[in-house]
Amino acid sequence: MANPVLIVGSIALDDVRTPHGEVRNAMGGSAVYASLAAAYFTRPGVVGVVGRDYPKEYIGRLEQAGVDTSGLEGQDGQTFHWSGYYTDDMSSAHSLETHLNVFAEFMPKIPATARSAPYVFLANIDPDLQRLVLDSVSKPKLVMLDTMNYWIEKKKPALLDVISRVNLIVLNDAETRQLTGFSNLIRAARWLSDLGPQGVIIKKGEHGALLFWEGEWVSLPAIPLESVKDPTGAGDTFAGGFIGALAKLDDLSLSALRLSAALGTVMASFVVEDFSVGKLTNLSREEIRQRHDRLRQLTIFEALPEAWWAGR
Ligand code: AMP
């Protein structure tokens, strides 16, 4: 039987520098962050390619977390490599180098057992690869797509084509403005959903996330954090937590999507507290539960009695 979630995206070795330190050849890539986050709620299968230089220990960490890595392909050559840095304002990454390496020629082969996965996440990767995956899955309940400025600049027509075929698109605020040309995010989300998707999620970093689903809006804050060491992967972790939770709920109502977005927010709040996937590989259920409760406390406010509205 297929795993409940199929995740396709980059598997990377990352060099990252922030005002709090730096790491080299660290575990990174959109599919890695997303599958580690999803694995707290369900069993995700990951499809992607790694080069000969990819440490076996990293595959071991994915397996140990409960990610099915049988869809990972090894090829001669170097693993996808990204390097970037953040300044004091850690709201956006500055990319230094993106070496696609083995991803440049990659043709995703979806294992026969994974083709019927009900939930599919096309994480950030070449939109042509996202389309190939979409062509090989059979009638999923929901397909969600993520992307980034690199692909918006290089492959916009292919990206718009694949967006028109998915149910849900997840982007950060800067990418949304860049892709749509609208500075107003509400208008941008409507424009995106007019292309075909039923839903749009706009991530706003420390300012939370907006969810637009079949004409309804949900707005969630981020959990206030005193220590942010490395924001890399926050968006992918949000998306992975979201789709993992949604697959576990197996429900496409607005309330299930809102709860999944809350759990994505919770998972993202952990990943930024350490470099790479450091915090994501050893969380306890209790820690996740406490942050879920904290996010609820942050967003609940009282209903008012009729008398309040009647007088001053
Ligand atoms: P995020 O911070 O959530 O936007 O994602 C950061 C991750 O995206 C890093 O681990 C990178 O390896 C990966 N990444 C960076 N550039 C690209 C790209 N052009 N395509 C796919 N993944 C990328």
Boltz pocket constraint, residues with backbone or C-beta under 6 A from the ligand:
constraints:
  - pocket:
      binder: B
      contacts: [[A, 10], [A, 12], [A, 13], [A, 14], [A, 27], [A, 28], [A, 29], [A, 30], [A, 81], [A, 82], [A, 93], [A, 98], [A, 124], [A, 125], [A, 126], [A, 148], [A, 150], [A, 151], [A, 231], [A, 232], [A, 233], [A, 234], [A, 235], [A, 236], [A, 237]]
      max_distance: 6.0
